[in-house]
Amino acid sequence: MSIQYGTRIITFQPTINMAGDLPGLFSTTLFFPNQASPNQASHGVNIDTGSVGIVVPIATLQDGEGNFQPWAQPTGETLTFTYEPSGNTRTGPVVVVTGLQVGDGTPQGTAVLGPVRVMACTNDDTVYMLGVGIGLEAKATLTPSTSGSGGNAATALDNPFLHLRDMLEPDPAVLPAYALTAALQDNGRHGLVTLGQTEESLQAYRFLPLTADADSPSGLQLPWVQLTVTPAGGAPIQTRAQMLMDAGITNMFIGVVPEPQPPIPWLNTAITIQAEDEAGATALNYSFVNTQPADGPGPNVNCDPSQPASPSRILNGGPSPQGGSFLNTGVHLLAAYDYVVDAANTRLGLRPRS
């Protein structure tokens, strides 16, 4: 990772759409350059740890005549990808944008981004995404392809939390790592994003390695965890699964490969997720019983109040990007753990919430 953070650590407080005591979607504000078009000067945006790169409607980067603003320069490439497992497709030209800002609008709580490659979406004029995670755009296609495979969204889009204009001066004291917590701030509706970490601030996290892979959707493979699925009255099914913590959904997706026959009845099924770091210390350990029917109506529920990381519902998620079992925890994991991506050491960290 060539990016070096500077001497300043930036923090801001995203709004959390709380569901009782459980965190829902995280959102903040994306500020376009001062000479922004009349279409939009700023807009709310979801912080999504389950996708890669900024996606905005193309009109936000254009003037009233449909020409790109001087601060928005097309690369000549077009990107199409499909969010998995939802199946939602986004497409549009890749554009280098200079002067974007993200945060709360105050000098202390706003990060100025360096030039970043974003998707100017042409098939949805409502989508605003801030993809900062390990994405699952498994069907990404970049034309013309610069990577040869055409399946890697990270070759076309930049992670905004790793491209900060004000923090590009080399300084080993502030690492290129960013943390997300749902520990409530102020009036109980805000979390905390910290851009830039120190060795001391990372001490309490336990880390899972991220393997570089040019053919993986984000350029990194998802980490592996131990997944145990125990249907009511049935025998436990144990498997290793690639895990995604997706702050963009409240459900959980699980895909067990090969799929058991008959299929797993998710209602009243017990789920256990465990992982150890490279030293053998516990990095992740929680379990719950799914009391919400996968296809039934009803409000989102916390399946087990003693395990606040339990999801709203469990849905079939299919296989992982590498073809094995798959687990998308959903955002409720942040009710029990803080989350950090340490880009300097290519690893993902989890810290139990106190």
C-alpha positions in Angstrom: 0.0 0.0 0.0 1.7 3.2 -1.2 -0.5 5.7 0.6 0.9 7.2 3.8 -1.2 9.2 6.2 0.1 12.4 7.6 0.2 14.0 11.1 -3.5 14.7 11.4 -6.2 12.2 12.5 -9.6 13.1 11.3 -12.8 12.1 13.1 -16.4 12.7 12.2 -19.8 11.4 13.5 -22.0 9.7 11.0 -25.7 9.4 11.6 -26.9 5.9 12.5 -30.4 4.9 11.7 -31.0 3.0 15.0 -33.5 0.2 15.3 -34.0 0.2 19.1 -30.5 -0.6 20.5 -29.3 -2.0 17.2 -27.3 0.0 14.6 -28.7 0.4 11.1 -27.3 2.3 8.1 -24.5 4.8 8.7 -24.7 8.0 6.7 -22.7 11.2 6.3 -22.4 14.0 3.8 -20.5 14.2 0.6 -19.6 17.8 -0.4 -18.9 18.6 -4.0 -16.4 21.3 -5.0 -17.3 24.9 -4.6 -18.0 25.3 -8.3 -20.4 22.4 -8.2 -23.3 22.4 -10.7 -26.7 23.6 -9.6 -27.8 19.9 -9.5 -26.1 19.3 -6.2 -23.6 21.0 -3.9 -23.8 18.3 -1.2 -25.7 15.1 -0.5 -26.2 12.5 2.2 -24.4 9.3 1.4 -24.3 5.8 3.0 -21.0 4.6 4.4 -20.8 1.1 2.9 -18.2 -1.4 4.1 -19.6 -3.9 1.6 -18.6 -2.2 -1.6 -15.8 -0.3 -3.3 -15.7 3.3 -4.3 -17.9 6.4 -4.6 -21.0 6.1 -6.8 -23.1 9.2 -7.6 -25.6 10.2 -10.3 -23.8 11.5 -13.4 -25.7 14.8 -13.2 -23.9 15.8 -10.0 -20.7 16.0 -11.9 -22.0 17.9 -14.9 -23.1 21.5 -15.7 -26.6 22.4 -16.9 -25.7 21.4 -20.4 -24.6 17.9 -19.6 -20.8 18.6 -19.8 -18.5 17.4 -17.1 -17.3 20.1 -14.7 -13.6 21.1 -14.8 -13.0 19.2 -11.6 -14.5 16.0 -13.0 -12.4 14.4 -15.7 -13.5 11.1 -17.5 -10.9 8.4 -17.8 -12.5 6.9 -20.9 -13.5 3.8 -19.1 -17.0 2.5 -18.3 -17.6 0.3 -15.2 -20.6 -2.0 -14.7 -20.9 -4.0 -11.6 -23.6 -5.9 -9.7 -23.9 -5.7 -5.9 -24.0 -9.3 -4.6 -26.2 -10.9 -3.4 -28.9 -8.2 -4.0 -28.4 -8.3 -7.8 -28.6 -4.4 -8.1 -26.6 -3.3 -11.1 -24.8 0.1 -11.5 -23.1 1.4 -14.6 -21.5 4.5 -15.8 -18.2 6.2 -16.8 -15.2 6.3 -14.4 -14.4 9.9 -13.6 -11.5 11.4 -11.7 -12.9 14.0 -9.3 -10.8 16.6 -7.4 -12.0 18.5 -4.4 -14.6 16.2 -2.9 -15.1 16.3 0.9 -16.7 13.9 3.3 -17.8 14.4 6.9 -19.9 16.8 8.9 -18.9 20.1 7.2 -16.8 21.5 10.1 -13.0 22.1 9.6 -12.3 19.5 12.3 -14.7 16.9 11.1 -14.3 17.0 7.3 -11.9 15.1 5.2 -10.8 16.6 1.9 -10.2 13.8 -0.6 -7.4 13.8 -3.1 -8.2 13.1 -6.7 -10.4 10.0 -6.6 -11.9 7.8 -9.3 -15.7 7.6 -8.9 -18.5 6.0 -10.9 -20.8 8.6 -12.6 -23.9 6.4 -12.5 -26.2 6.6 -15.6 -28.8 4.0 -14.8 -30.0 5.3 -11.4 -30.3 9.0 -10.6 -30.9 8.4 -6.9 -27.9 6.3 -5.8 -25.2 7.9 -3.6 -22.7 5.4 -2.1 -19.5 5.8 -0.2 -17.9 2.3 -0.6 -15.1 2.0 1.8 -14.9 -1.8 2.3 -14.0 -5.1 0.8 -16.6 -5.2 -2.0 -18.5 -8.0 -3.6 -18.9 -6.6 -7.1 -18.2 -10.2 -8.4 -19.6 -9.3 -11.8 -17.7 -6.1 -12.4 -16.7 -5.3 -15.9 -14.4 -2.4 -16.9 -14.3 -1.5 -20.6 -11.7 -1.1 -21.9 -10.2 -3.3 -19.2 -6.9 -2.2 -17.7 -6.4 -5.3 -15.6 -7.0 -8.0 -18.2 -9.6 -9.8 -16.1 -12.2 -7.0 -16.0 -13.6 -8.4 -12.7 -11.9 -6.1 -10.2 -13.8 -2.9 -9.3 -10.8 -1.7 -7.3 -8.8 -1.3 -10.5 -11.3 1.4 -11.5 -12.6 3.0 -8.2 -10.7 4.4 -5.2 -11.4 3.8 -1.6 -12.2 7.3 -0.4 -11.0 6.6 3.2 -7.5 5.8 1.8 -7.3 8.9 -0.5 -7.1 11.9 1.8 -5.6 15.1 0.4 -4.7 16.5 3.8 -2.9 13.3 4.9 -0.5 12.4 2.2 2.7 13.5 3.8 4.7 10.5 5.0 4.6 10.0 8.7 4.9 6.6 10.3 3.1 7.8 13.5 -0.3 8.0 11.7 -1.1 4.8 9.8 -3.4 4.5 6.8 -6.1 2.7 8.8 -9.7 3.7 9.4 -12.1 2.7 12.1 -15.9 2.6 12.4 -17.8 2.3 15.7 -21.5 2.3 16.6 -20.7 3.4 20.2 -23.2 6.2 20.4 -22.0 9.8 20.5 -23.7 13.1 21.6 -27.5 12.6 21.4 -27.4 8.8 20.9 -27.9 8.8 17.1 -24.3 9.1 15.9 -21.3 6.8 15.6 -17.7 7.6 15.0 -15.4 7.3 12.0 -11.6 7.8 12.6 -9.4 8.3 9.6 -5.9 7.5 10.7 -4.7 5.2 13.5 -1.6 4.9 15.6 0.0 1.7 16.9 -1.4 2.5 20.3 -5.0 2.9 19.1 -4.8 -0.5 17.3 -3.6 -2.4 20.3 -7.0 -3.6 21.5 -8.0 -5.0 18.1 -7.6 -8.6 17.0 -6.8 -8.9 13.3 -7.7 -11.2 10.5 -5.3 -11.1 7.4 -6.5 -9.9 4.0 -4.9 -11.7 1.1 -4.2 -9.6 -2.0 -5.9 -11.0 -5.1 -6.0 -9.2 -8.4 -9.0 -11.2 -9.5 -11.0 -10.6 -6.3 -13.8 -8.0 -6.5 -11.9 -5.5 -4.3 -8.4 -6.7 -4.9 -8.5 -8.4 -1.5 -10.0 -11.7 -0.5 -12.5 -11.7 2.4 -11.1 -13.2 5.6 -12.1 -16.7 6.7 -14.1 -17.5 9.9 -15.6 -20.7 11.4 -19.3 -20.9 10.9 -21.6 -23.4 12.7 -25.2 -23.8 11.6 -27.4 -26.0 13.9 -31.0 -26.5 12.6 -33.6 -27.0 15.3 -33.5 -30.7 16.3 -30.7 -31.3 13.7 -27.0 -32.0 13.7 -24.5 -29.1 13.6 -23.1 -28.1 10.2 -19.5 -26.8 10.5 -17.7 -24.9 7.7 -15.1 -22.3 7.0 -16.7 -19.2 5.4 -15.5 -16.0 4.0 -16.9 -13.1 6.0 -18.0 -9.7 5.0 -19.2 -7.0 7.6 -21.6 -5.0 5.5 -22.7 -1.7 7.0 -25.2 -1.4 4.2 -27.7 -4.0 5.3 -29.4 -5.2 8.6 -30.0 -8.8 7.3 -27.5 -11.6 7.3 -26.7 -13.7 4.2 -25.3 -17.2 4.6 -24.3 -19.6 1.9 -23.1 -23.1 2.9 -21.1 -24.9 0.2 -21.9 -27.5 -0.8 -25.5 -26.8 0.1 -27.0 -29.4 2.5 -29.9 -31.4 1.3 -32.6 -30.8 2.3 -31.9 -27.1 2.5 -31.3 -25.6 5.9 -34.5 -24.4 7.6 -33.3 -21.0 8.8 -36.2 -20.5 11.2 -35.1 -21.5 14.8 -31.6 -22.3 13.5 -28.7 -21.5 15.8 -25.7 -19.7 14.3 -22.2 -19.4 15.8 -19.4 -17.3 14.2 -15.9 -17.6 15.5 -12.4 -16.6 14.4 -8.9 -16.4 15.9 -6.1 -14.1 15.0 -2.7 -15.4 13.8 -1.5 -15.7 17.5 -4.5 -17.8 18.4 -6.4 -15.1 20.3 -10.1 -14.8 19.9 -11.0 -12.2 17.3 -14.7 -12.9 16.9 -17.1 -15.0 18.8 -20.9 -14.7 18.9 -24.0 -16.8 18.4 -27.8 -16.5 18.3 -30.9 -18.3 17.3 -32.8 -17.0 14.3 -36.4 -16.5 15.4 -37.4 -14.5 12.3 -38.8 -16.5 9.3 -36.6 -15.8 6.2 -39.7 -15.2 4.0 -42.2 -14.0 6.6 -43.5 -10.5 7.1 -42.9 -8.5 10.3 -40.6 -5.9 11.8 -36.9 -6.3 12.1 -36.1 -8.0 15.4 -33.1 -8.8 17.6 -33.1 -12.6 17.6 -31.4 -12.9 20.9 -31.1 -9.8 23.3 -28.1 -11.4 25.0 -26.3 -11.4 21.6 -26.8 -7.9 20.1 -24.8 -8.8 16.9 -27.7 -11.0 15.7 -29.2 -9.8 12.4 -32.8 -8.9 11.5 -33.2 -12.0 9.3 -31.2 -14.7 7.6 -31.3 -15.0 3.9 -29.6 -17.4 1.4 -26.3 -15.8 0.3 -24.9 -18.2 -2.2 -21.1 -19.0 -2.4 -18.2 -16.7 -1.5 -16.2 -15.0 -4.3 -13.6 -17.8 -4.0 -16.3 -20.4 -4.3 -16.6 -21.6 -0.7 -19.1 -20.9 2.1 -20.1 -17.3 2.6 -21.2 -15.1 5.5 -22.4 -11.5 5.3 -22.9 -10.4 9.0 -24.8 -7.2 8.2 -24.3 -4.0 10.2 -25.6 -5.4 13.5 -22.1 -6.9 14.1 -21.2 -3.3 15.1 -23.4 -3.6 18.1 -20.8 -5.9 19.6 -17.5 -5.1 17.8 -15.7 -2.0 16.5 -14.2 -2.4 13.1 -10.9 -1.2 11.6 -9.2 -1.7 8.2 -5.5 -1.5 8.5 -4.3 -0.8 5.0 -0.7 -0.5 6.0 -0.6 -4.1 7.1 -3.4 -5.5 4.9 -5.6 -6.7 7.7 -9.1 -6.3 9.2 -9.5 -5.8 12.9 -12.3 -6.3 15.4 -12.5 -5.0 19.0 -15.2 -6.1 21.5 -17.5 -3.2 22.5 -17.2 -2.4 26.2 
